Amino acid sequence: MVSFRDLVSGFRELRLEPERPVMVHTSLRAFGQLRGGVDTLLGALLTVFPRIMAPTHTYNSMLIPGDGPSHNGMVYGSGHSLNAMAEIYHPDMPADRLMGALPEALRKHPLAKRSKHPILSFAGIDVDDILATQTMFDPLAPIHELHEEEGYVLLLGVGHTVNTSLHFAEKIANRRTFVRWALTPEGAVECPGFPCCSLGFSEAAPYLADITRWVRIGPALVQALPLREMVDIVASLINGDPLALLCPDPACERCAAVREELDFSGD
């Protein structure tokens, strides 16, 4: 069984500078039997990394309209069931289950703050200045700030397919983004800057191997990457190959839209 002491010892073995902010992505199941569950994991993280944040995205607020911009990676008018189940965003809306248990535990921590985006929010402790940079028109601004502050990304039992910060590398490389819509107390609002699919991000791992620190904590592989170097490497990769890191699923509407745009510009 993995204990609090095991976690703290493992995190310290990564030898990250404790004053720098850390973006965390995790799978609780990857640790197997964890004494105390998610609260133990969060407590251990805060013991070693006092400035911590995680994505607390809320996809339940999303709507699909009847029409909108072209090449937008969605089928307009296909959201009858989704729209009927959409929830009005509010600041206390739980993080989507796809985020895992840790982001929700972090969001509920008494010292935590949360950004205000109705779909792509982040929550964290002692990172108020970072969270405050996010706007409706620049949802990835907190990752930009992490980049400027030379923060880290921690992958706890997960791979790069959940590494949200790689979307900022796509932005630097000028990969197209999308418009989405969220249900808010003011009605449906337009949310530009929605990123592309992340299911192809696992292909980035070999390019990032030299800057990745890792340790085993119980059965879980824990990886730490300096965000600035990681983003710069992946942005260069996409600049060199505009198709890099797109997922192979032919049914993926966002990756298909990026490919279509590249085909059109090539003509």
Secondary structure as GFF3:
##gff-version 3
##sequence-region A 1 267
A	DSSP	alpha_helix	4	13	.	.	.	ID=ss1
A	DSSP	beta_strand	22	26	.	.	.	ID=ss2
A	DSSP	three_ten_helix	28	31	.	.	.	ID=ss3
A	DSSP	alpha_helix	37	48	.	.	.	ID=ss4
A	DSSP	beta_strand	52	55	.	.	.	ID=ss5
A	DSSP	three_ten_helix	59	61	.	.	.	ID=ss6
A	DSSP	beta_strand	62	63	.	.	.	ID=ss7
A	DSSP	alpha_helix	80	85	.	.	.	ID=ss8
A	DSSP	three_ten_helix	97	99	.	.	.	ID=ss9
A	DSSP	alpha_helix	101	107	.	.	.	ID=ss10
A	DSSP	beta_strand	113	114	.	.	.	ID=ss11
A	DSSP	beta_strand	122	125	.	.	.	ID=ss12
A	DSSP	alpha_helix	128	131	.	.	.	ID=ss13
A	DSSP	alpha_helix	141	148	.	.	.	ID=ss14
A	DSSP	beta_strand	152	156	.	.	.	ID=ss15
A	DSSP	three_ten_helix	160	162	.	.	.	ID=ss16
A	DSSP	alpha_helix	166	172	.	.	.	ID=ss17
A	DSSP	beta_strand	178	184	.	.	.	ID=ss18
A	DSSP	beta_strand	187	194	.	.	.	ID=ss19
A	DSSP	three_ten_helix	201	204	.	.	.	ID=ss20
A	DSSP	alpha_helix	205	208	.	.	.	ID=ss21
A	DSSP	three_ten_helix	209	211	.	.	.	ID=ss22
A	DSSP	beta_strand	213	217	.	.	.	ID=ss23
A	DSSP	beta_strand	220	226	.	.	.	ID=ss24
A	DSSP	alpha_helix	227	240	.	.	.	ID=ss25
A	DSSP	alpha_helix	253	266	.	.	.	ID=ss26
###
